Amino acid sequence: MQFHGEYQHRVDPQGRVAIPARYREEFTGGIYLTRGFDQCIWAFSPNEWEAYSSRYAAMSPNSRIARTLRRRVFGSTFDLDLDRQGRVVLPQPLRQYAGLQEEVVIVGAGTWLELWDSSRWGEMIVEINDADMDFADVNPIRQEAGS
Protein backbone atom coordinates (compact mmCIF):
# COMPACT_ATOMS: atom_id res chain seq x y z
CA MET A 1 0.00 0.00 0.00
CA GLN A 2 1.08 3.53 -0.69
CA PHE A 3 0.33 6.17 1.93
CA HIS A 4 -0.58 9.63 0.71
CA GLY A 5 -2.33 12.81 1.81
CA GLU A 6 -2.26 15.09 4.85
CA TYR A 7 -4.36 14.48 7.94
CA GLN A 8 -4.80 16.87 10.88
CA HIS A 9 -4.94 15.16 14.28
CA ARG A 10 -4.50 15.96 17.97
CA VAL A 11 -2.39 14.26 20.59
CA ASP A 12 -4.71 13.45 23.50
CA PRO A 13 -3.75 13.96 27.18
CA GLN A 14 -2.54 10.33 27.34
CA GLY A 15 -0.08 10.95 24.49
CA ARG A 16 -2.07 9.03 21.87
CA VAL A 17 -2.79 9.99 18.28
CA ALA A 18 -5.28 8.39 15.91
CA ILE A 19 -3.98 6.88 12.69
CA PRO A 20 -6.14 7.91 9.70
CA ALA A 21 -9.03 5.45 9.42
CA ARG A 22 -8.28 4.54 5.81
CA TYR A 23 -4.84 3.20 6.83
CA ARG A 24 -5.58 1.41 10.10
CA GLU A 25 -5.93 -2.00 8.49
CA GLU A 26 -2.27 -1.81 7.42
CA PHE A 27 -1.30 -1.63 11.09
CA THR A 28 -3.45 -4.46 12.49
CA GLY A 29 -0.26 -6.50 12.97
CA GLY A 30 1.46 -3.64 14.77
CA ILE A 31 3.06 -0.31 14.03
CA TYR A 32 6.74 0.63 14.14
CA LEU A 33 7.50 4.21 15.14
CA THR A 34 11.00 5.57 14.68
CA ARG A 35 12.92 8.80 14.29
CA GLY A 36 12.57 10.12 10.79
CA PHE A 37 14.68 12.77 9.17
CA ASP A 38 13.82 16.47 9.45
CA GLN A 39 12.44 16.14 13.01
CA CYS A 40 9.43 13.95 12.34
CA ILE A 41 8.35 10.44 13.33
CA TRP A 42 8.09 7.70 10.73
CA ALA A 43 5.37 5.04 11.08
CA PHE A 44 5.86 1.70 9.32
CA SER A 45 3.62 -1.32 8.93
CA PRO A 46 5.33 -4.57 9.99
CA ASN A 47 6.04 -5.60 6.37
CA GLU A 48 7.47 -2.22 5.42
CA TRP A 49 9.54 -2.08 8.62
CA GLU A 50 11.05 -5.46 7.77
CA ALA A 51 11.95 -4.26 4.27
CA TYR A 52 13.40 -0.97 5.53
CA SER A 53 15.26 -2.25 8.59
CA SER A 54 16.69 -5.41 7.00
CA ARG A 55 19.27 -3.27 5.16
CA TYR A 56 20.60 -2.02 8.47
CA ALA A 57 20.39 -5.41 10.18
CA ALA A 58 22.58 -6.88 7.42
CA MET A 59 25.38 -4.35 8.01
CA SER A 60 28.60 -5.70 9.42
CA PRO A 61 29.16 -5.15 13.14
CA ASN A 62 32.85 -4.73 12.28
CA SER A 63 32.19 -1.31 10.74
CA ARG A 64 32.03 1.67 13.09
CA ILE A 65 29.66 3.52 10.75
CA ALA A 66 27.42 0.46 10.47
CA ARG A 67 27.25 0.13 14.26
CA THR A 68 26.31 3.81 14.56
CA LEU A 69 23.60 3.48 11.91
CA ARG A 70 22.22 0.33 13.55
CA ARG A 71 22.05 2.11 16.91
CA ARG A 72 20.32 5.09 15.28
CA VAL A 73 17.74 2.91 13.50
CA PHE A 74 17.03 0.19 16.05
CA GLY A 75 17.67 2.17 19.22
CA SER A 76 15.04 4.76 18.37
CA THR A 77 12.34 2.36 17.14
CA PHE A 78 9.27 1.30 19.11
CA ASP A 79 7.15 -1.74 18.20
CA LEU A 80 3.60 -0.81 19.21
CA ASP A 81 -0.05 -1.64 18.60
CA LEU A 82 -3.11 0.44 17.79
CA ASP A 83 -5.91 0.40 20.32
CA ARG A 84 -9.53 -0.36 19.35
CA GLN A 85 -10.07 3.27 18.35
CA GLY A 86 -7.07 3.21 16.00
CA ARG A 87 -4.80 5.22 18.28
CA VAL A 88 -1.16 4.66 19.09
CA VAL A 89 0.71 5.91 22.15
CA LEU A 90 3.57 8.16 21.06
CA PRO A 91 6.65 7.29 23.13
CA GLN A 92 8.05 10.31 24.96
CA PRO A 93 11.53 10.12 23.35
CA LEU A 94 9.95 10.32 19.89
CA ARG A 95 7.54 13.09 20.90
CA GLN A 96 10.45 15.07 22.26
CA TYR A 97 12.63 14.46 19.18
CA ALA A 98 9.86 15.61 16.80
CA GLY A 99 8.72 18.44 19.07
CA LEU A 100 5.16 17.15 18.93
CA GLN A 101 2.70 19.31 20.79
CA GLU A 102 -1.08 19.00 20.62
CA GLU A 103 -1.59 19.54 16.89
CA VAL A 104 -0.09 16.85 14.64
CA VAL A 105 -0.10 16.44 10.87
CA ILE A 106 0.14 12.89 9.53
CA VAL A 107 1.60 12.88 6.03
CA GLY A 108 1.69 10.01 3.58
CA ALA A 109 5.23 9.37 2.33
CA GLY A 110 4.74 6.39 0.04
CA THR A 111 5.63 3.31 2.06
CA TRP A 112 5.42 5.00 5.47
CA LEU A 113 3.58 7.76 7.30
CA GLU A 114 5.27 10.81 8.78
CA LEU A 115 4.01 12.47 11.98
CA TRP A 116 4.85 16.16 12.21
CA ASP A 117 4.26 18.89 14.74
CA SER A 118 1.76 21.15 12.97
CA SER A 119 3.93 24.28 13.12
CA ARG A 120 7.02 22.38 11.97
CA TRP A 121 5.02 20.94 9.05
CA GLY A 122 4.02 24.48 8.12
CA GLU A 123 7.72 25.39 7.94
CA MET A 124 8.42 22.29 5.86
CA ILE A 125 5.66 23.23 3.39
CA VAL A 126 7.31 26.64 2.89
CA GLU A 127 10.64 24.87 2.37
CA ILE A 128 9.09 22.48 -0.14
CA ASN A 129 7.37 25.30 -2.02
CA ASP A 130 10.52 27.42 -2.06
CA ALA A 131 12.76 24.60 -3.22
CA ASP A 132 14.74 25.67 -6.25
CA MET A 133 14.24 22.39 -8.03
CA ASP A 134 12.80 21.31 -11.33
CA PHE A 135 10.74 18.28 -10.39
CA ALA A 136 10.66 17.16 -14.00
CA ASP A 137 14.41 16.52 -13.78
CA VAL A 138 14.07 14.19 -10.78
CA ASN A 139 10.79 12.48 -11.71
CA PRO A 140 11.67 8.78 -12.20
CA ILE A 141 8.54 8.12 -14.24
CA ARG A 142 9.35 10.88 -16.69
CA GLN A 143 12.97 9.71 -16.94
CA GLU A 144 11.89 6.16 -17.81
CA ALA A 145 9.49 7.41 -20.48
CA GLY A 146 12.20 9.58 -22.02
CA SER A 147 14.82 6.83 -22.05
C-alpha positions as CSV (number, residue, x, y, z in Angstrom):
1,M,0.0,0.0,0.0
2,Q,1.1,3.5,-0.7
3,F,0.3,6.2,1.9
4,H,-0.6,9.6,0.7
5,G,-2.3,12.8,1.8
6,E,-2.3,15.1,4.8
7,Y,-4.4,14.5,7.9
8,Q,-4.8,16.9,10.9
9,H,-4.9,15.2,14.3
10,R,-4.5,16.0,18.0
11,V,-2.4,14.3,20.6
12,D,-4.7,13.4,23.5
13,P,-3.8,14.0,27.2
14,Q,-2.5,10.3,27.3
15,G,-0.1,11.0,24.5
16,R,-2.1,9.0,21.9
17,V,-2.8,10.0,18.3
18,A,-5.3,8.4,15.9
19,I,-4.0,6.9,12.7
20,P,-6.1,7.9,9.7
21,A,-9.0,5.5,9.4
22,R,-8.3,4.5,5.8
23,Y,-4.8,3.2,6.8
24,R,-5.6,1.4,10.1
25,E,-5.9,-2.0,8.5
26,E,-2.3,-1.8,7.4
27,F,-1.3,-1.6,11.1
28,T,-3.4,-4.5,12.5
29,G,-0.3,-6.5,13.0
30,G,1.5,-3.6,14.8
31,I,3.1,-0.3,14.0
32,Y,6.7,0.6,14.1
33,L,7.5,4.2,15.1
34,T,11.0,5.6,14.7
35,R,12.9,8.8,14.3
36,G,12.6,10.1,10.8
37,F,14.7,12.8,9.2
38,D,13.8,16.5,9.5
39,Q,12.4,16.1,13.0
40,C,9.4,13.9,12.3
41,I,8.3,10.4,13.3
42,W,8.1,7.7,10.7
43,A,5.4,5.0,11.1
44,F,5.9,1.7,9.3
45,S,3.6,-1.3,8.9
46,P,5.3,-4.6,10.0
47,N,6.0,-5.6,6.4
48,E,7.5,-2.2,5.4
49,W,9.5,-2.1,8.6
50,E,11.0,-5.5,7.8
51,A,12.0,-4.3,4.3
52,Y,13.4,-1.0,5.5
53,S,15.3,-2.3,8.6
54,S,16.7,-5.4,7.0
55,R,19.3,-3.3,5.2
56,Y,20.6,-2.0,8.5
57,A,20.4,-5.4,10.2
58,A,22.6,-6.9,7.4
59,M,25.4,-4.4,8.0
60,S,28.6,-5.7,9.4
61,P,29.2,-5.2,13.1
62,N,32.8,-4.7,12.3
63,S,32.2,-1.3,10.7
64,R,32.0,1.7,13.1
65,I,29.7,3.5,10.7
66,A,27.4,0.5,10.5
67,R,27.2,0.1,14.3
68,T,26.3,3.8,14.6
69,L,23.6,3.5,11.9
70,R,22.2,0.3,13.5
71,R,22.1,2.1,16.9
72,R,20.3,5.1,15.3
73,V,17.7,2.9,13.5
74,F,17.0,0.2,16.0
75,G,17.7,2.2,19.2
76,S,15.0,4.8,18.4
77,T,12.3,2.4,17.1
78,F,9.3,1.3,19.1
79,D,7.1,-1.7,18.2
80,L,3.6,-0.8,19.2
81,D,-0.1,-1.6,18.6
82,L,-3.1,0.4,17.8
83,D,-5.9,0.4,20.3
84,R,-9.5,-0.4,19.4
85,Q,-10.1,3.3,18.4
86,G,-7.1,3.2,16.0
87,R,-4.8,5.2,18.3
88,V,-1.2,4.7,19.1
89,V,0.7,5.9,22.1
90,L,3.6,8.2,21.1
91,P,6.7,7.3,23.1
92,Q,8.1,10.3,25.0
93,P,11.5,10.1,23.3
94,L,9.9,10.3,19.9
95,R,7.5,13.1,20.9
96,Q,10.5,15.1,22.3
97,Y,12.6,14.5,19.2
98,A,9.9,15.6,16.8
99,G,8.7,18.4,19.1
100,L,5.2,17.1,18.9
101,Q,2.7,19.3,20.8
102,E,-1.1,19.0,20.6
103,E,-1.6,19.5,16.9
104,V,-0.1,16.9,14.6
105,V,-0.1,16.4,10.9
106,I,0.1,12.9,9.5
107,V,1.6,12.9,6.0
108,G,1.7,10.0,3.6
109,A,5.2,9.4,2.3
110,G,4.7,6.4,0.0
111,T,5.6,3.3,2.1
112,W,5.4,5.0,5.5
113,L,3.6,7.8,7.3
114,E,5.3,10.8,8.8
115,L,4.0,12.5,12.0
116,W,4.9,16.2,12.2
117,D,4.3,18.9,14.7
118,S,1.8,21.2,13.0
119,S,3.9,24.3,13.1
120,R,7.0,22.4,12.0
121,W,5.0,20.9,9.0
122,G,4.0,24.5,8.1
123,E,7.7,25.4,7.9
124,M,8.4,22.3,5.9
125,I,5.7,23.2,3.4
126,V,7.3,26.6,2.9
127,E,10.6,24.9,2.4
128,I,9.1,22.5,-0.1
129,N,7.4,25.3,-2.0
130,D,10.5,27.4,-2.1
131,A,12.8,24.6,-3.2
132,D,14.7,25.7,-6.2
133,M,14.2,22.4,-8.0
134,D,12.8,21.3,-11.3
135,F,10.7,18.3,-10.4
136,A,10.7,17.2,-14.0
137,D,14.4,16.5,-13.8
138,V,14.1,14.2,-10.8
139,N,10.8,12.5,-11.7
140,P,11.7,8.8,-12.2
141,I,8.5,8.1,-14.2
142,R,9.4,10.9,-16.7
143,Q,13.0,9.7,-16.9
144,E,11.9,6.2,-17.8
145,A,9.5,7.4,-20.5
146,G,12.2,9.6,-22.0
147,S,14.8,6.8,-22.1
